[in-house]
Amino acid sequence: MILTISTQLMRCSVDREGNESLSLLLALGKLNVSLLLALDGLLLDFYHSFDSSS
């Protein structure tokens, strides 16, 4: 997780086309989406295990 964030930030800082901020925003957006999807999956697993135990 930390490794992928650091590689994305390095890629943005190495980019010399003048769109560093755009690529950084895209990287952060992808990170936010992946975090939300992971949290959603964890919550679904939690609810399913809670439902099956009752």
N, C-alpha and C positions, 0 to 999 in steps of 0.2 A: 504493500500500500504506500508506504513512505517512499519506497524506491521508484514507483511509477510516477508519483508526484514530482520527485526531484528530476527525473529524466524529462518529464514534460516541461518543467520550468527551464531546464538547461536547453532544450530544443528551442523554446521561445526566445531565450536570451541569445542563442547563436544565430537565429534568423536575422538576416540583414536586409530584408526587402522593405523595411519600414512599417510592417504590420505586426510588430511584436505584441502590441496591446490586444489586437484582434485575436491572434493565435493564443494568447494567454487567456482571454475570455472564453474562447472555445474549449481550451483544455480544462478550465475551471468548470465550465458548463457540463462537459462530459463527466468530470469527477462528481459533480453534484448529482447528476442523473444516476450514475452507477451507485453512489451512496444511497440514494433514495430507493433504488431497486433492491439493493442488498437489505436495507431496513425493512422494506415491504415483504421480502421473502422470509426474513426472520420473524416478523410479526405473524405472517400466515402460518409458519411452522408452529409458533407458540400457541396460536388459537386452535389449530388442529390438535395439538397434543393435549390442550386443556379440555377440548370438547370430548375427545376419546377417553379421557380419564374419568369423566363424570358419568 
